[in-house]
Amino acid sequence: MSRKLLIVDDHLLFADAVKFLLESSGADIDAQVFSSLASVLDFLSTDAPVDLLLLDYSMPGPSGIEAVEMAAARRPGLRIAFLSGLDDPQVAGEALQRGVVGWLPKSMPGESLINALNLVLAGERFVPADLMLRQQASPLTPREQDVAALVARGLSDKEIAEQLELQVGTVKVHVKSLLRKFEAANRTQFALRYRGS
């Protein structure tokens, strides 16, 4: 059964392009487009099933955070993510603290956007790696950057150790640190978040 996604963006050309991308990719996502917060709030007042609300952060009217609160009041427990042209880690961080489950930049490549939506629809959270790193006090060390790139390519700890001339135990320590810094439950989730940046 298709998962129901509501896309809210006052730039209909962009929203329709995202819908077309999802349809042409064969993703199991049924997208519906709204051009205003008011129209989607009316829809949320019905009993129609919704799995994810994808809101443009910078729409006319209420602020992005206010829009989230208004949508949550209409449909408690609704998963909400932002689609944004803003590249501000503080704004993204505040949104996540308020319960938003994803921050998807409008500059993302199409395949990365689909992967991020699938991740969020599966119950995970998504924020691009570069935003997370700028938000953190402890950015990746040069060695962690090397390990991160190889983990994202799907290499095992043993393969990474051979390629970087490290002990397997050392690689495991770096991988554990990367998973923690990216708030990823496993290597696959880490790779999706890392590549989505």
C-alpha positions as semicolon CSV with decimal commas, in nm:
position;residue;x (nm);y (nm);z (nm)
1;M;0,000;0,000;0,000
2;S;0,132;0,344;-0,095
3;R;0,242;0,581;0,177
4;K;0,064;0,917;0,169
5;L;0,280;1,230;0,145
6;L;0,146;1,585;0,149
7;I;0,377;1,844;-0,011
8;V;0,309;2,206;0,082
9;D;0,495;2,473;-0,114
10;D;0,376;2,808;-0,246
11;H;0,598;2,748;-0,552
12;L;0,373;2,496;-0,727
13;L;0,622;2,428;-1,003
14;F;0,871;2,299;-0,747
15;A;0,611;2,094;-0,557
16;D;0,479;1,943;-0,880
17;A;0,836;1,859;-0,983
18;V;0,888;1,669;-0,655
19;K;0,559;1,483;-0,711
20;F;0,662;1,397;-1,068
21;L;1,004;1,279;-0,946
22;L;0,838;1,043;-0,695
23;E;0,590;0,910;-0,952
24;S;0,853;0,851;-1,220
25;S;1,094;0,685;-0,976
26;G;0,849;0,410;-0,890
27;A;0,871;0,499;-0,521
28;D;0,582;0,360;-0,320
29;I;0,476;0,713;-0,223
30;D;0,145;0,878;-0,316
31;A;0,208;1,253;-0,315
32;Q;-0,053;1,527;-0,304
33;V;0,041;1,893;-0,356
34;F;-0,094;2,197;-0,170
35;S;-0,001;2,558;-0,242
36;S;-0,086;2,706;0,098
37;L;-0,084;2,624;0,466
38;A;-0,457;2,699;0,490
39;S;-0,545;2,441;0,224
40;V;-0,343;2,164;0,388
41;L;-0,483;2,249;0,732
42;D;-0,833;2,203;0,587
43;F;-0,726;1,864;0,448
44;L;-0,578;1,763;0,784
45;S;-0,917;1,828;0,945
46;T;-1,056;1,531;0,750
47;D;-1,002;1,163;0,832
48;A;-0,792;1,104;0,519
49;P;-0,478;0,901;0,598
50;V;-0,147;1,087;0,595
51;D;0,197;0,939;0,663
52;L;0,411;1,252;0,627
53;L;0,363;1,626;0,584
54;L;0,646;1,791;0,389
55;L;0,631;2,167;0,446
56;D;0,824;2,445;0,276
57;Y;0,992;2,625;0,566
58;S;0,963;2,972;0,410
59;M;0,599;3,001;0,306
60;P;0,400;3,324;0,328
61;G;0,210;3,357;0,654
62;P;0,303;3,188;0,983
63;S;0,667;3,094;1,044
64;G;0,781;2,739;0,977
65;I;0,765;2,645;1,346
66;E;0,419;2,803;1,384
67;A;0,303;2,606;1,079
68;V;0,423;2,284;1,244
69;E;0,231;2,366;1,562
70;M;-0,085;2,444;1,363
71;A;-0,060;2,118;1,165
72;A;0,009;1,916;1,480
73;A;-0,298;2,070;1,645
74;R;-0,513;1,948;1,354
75;R;-0,353;1,604;1,341
76;P;-0,176;1,509;1,667
77;G;0,115;1,270;1,615
78;L;0,155;1,359;1,247
79;R;0,513;1,322;1,121
80;I;0,630;1,654;0,972
81;A;0,945;1,737;0,777
82;F;1,069;2,061;0,624
83;L;1,169;2,117;0,264
84;S;1,384;2,428;0,258
85;G;1,611;2,651;0,058
86;L;1,769;2,767;0,385
87;D;2,104;2,617;0,478
88;D;2,111;2,725;0,842
89;P;2,207;2,462;1,101
90;Q;2,057;2,665;1,388
91;V;1,717;2,685;1,218
92;A;1,728;2,314;1,132
93;G;1,832;2,232;1,489
94;E;1,544;2,433;1,636
95;A;1,299;2,257;1,404
96;L;1,424;1,915;1,515
97;Q;1,396;2,016;1,880
98;R;1,032;2,105;1,814
99;G;0,959;1,752;1,687
100;V;1,017;1,787;1,314
101;V;1,148;1,455;1,176
102;G;1,343;1,581;0,876
103;W;1,516;1,876;0,712
104;L;1,539;1,827;0,335
105;P;1,726;2,096;0,139
106;K;1,574;2,195;-0,195
107;S;1,924;2,166;-0,340
108;M;1,932;1,786;-0,283
109;P;1,973;1,564;-0,588
110;G;1,653;1,377;-0,676
111;E;1,779;1,033;-0,573
112;S;1,895;1,166;-0,236
113;L;1,556;1,331;-0,180
114;I;1,376;1,001;-0,249
115;N;1,614;0,816;-0,014
116;A;1,560;1,077;0,258
117;L;1,181;1,059;0,221
118;N;1,191;0,678;0,240
119;L;1,400;0,704;0,556
120;V;1,159;0,950;0,720
121;L;0,855;0,750;0,608
122;A;1,014;0,443;0,770
123;G;1,008;0,623;1,105
124;E;1,362;0,766;1,108
125;R;1,486;1,124;1,118
126;F;1,688;1,292;0,842
127;V;1,920;1,591;0,840
128;P;2,199;1,628;0,583
129;A;2,544;1,546;0,713
130;D;2,691;1,889;0,642
131;L;2,420;2,062;0,846
132;M;2,468;1,817;1,133
133;L;2,841;1,870;1,131
134;R;2,811;2,248;1,137
135;Q;2,563;2,217;1,424
136;Q;2,796;2,001;1,632
137;A;3,071;2,130;1,855
138;S;3,295;1,838;1,755
139;P;3,330;1,806;1,376
140;L;3,479;1,493;1,226
141;T;3,850;1,440;1,261
142;P;4,045;1,388;0,937
143;R;4,062;1,013;1,011
144;E;3,685;0,999;1,080
145;Q;3,629;1,171;0,745
146;D;3,832;0,898;0,574
147;V;3,640;0,623;0,753
148;A;3,304;0,794;0,689
149;A;3,360;0,805;0,314
150;L;3,441;0,432;0,307
151;V;3,150;0,332;0,532
152;A;2,919;0,530;0,302
153;R;3,054;0,325;0,008
154;G;2,953;0,006;0,190
155;L;3,297;-0,125;0,288
156;S;3,329;-0,358;0,588
157;D;3,545;-0,276;0,891
158;K;3,809;-0,521;0,764
159;E;3,813;-0,364;0,415
160;I;3,839;-0,013;0,565
161;A;4,123;-0,128;0,793
162;E;4,313;-0,270;0,494
163;Q;4,258;0,038;0,280
164;L;4,360;0,286;0,553
165;E;4,628;0,060;0,706
166;L;4,458;0,056;1,047
167;Q;4,370;-0,213;1,298
168;V;4,011;-0,345;1,270
169;G;3,954;-0,246;1,635
170;T;4,052;0,113;1,555
171;V;3,809;0,122;1,263
172;K;3,530;-0,007;1,490
173;V;3,597;0,278;1,734
174;H;3,574;0,532;1,449
175;V;3,254;0,374;1,313
176;K;3,094;0,381;1,659
177;S;3,185;0,750;1,690
178;L;3,040;0,826;1,345
179;L;2,712;0,651;1,425
180;R;2,684;0,853;1,745
181;K;2,767;1,187;1,578
182;F;2,516;1,123;1,298
183;E;2,253;0,983;1,538
184;A;2,238;0,675;1,315
185;A;2,124;0,337;1,443
186;N;2,331;0,142;1,191
187;R;2,572;0,170;0,896
188;T;2,294;0,183;0,635
189;Q;2,125;0,475;0,808
190;F;2,462;0,646;0,846
191;A;2,538;0,602;0,474
192;L;2,202;0,751;0,373
193;R;2,253;1,054;0,596
194;Y;2,615;1,100;0,493
195;R;2,539;1,075;0,119
196;G;2,236;1,303;0,153
197;S;2,459;1,595;0,240
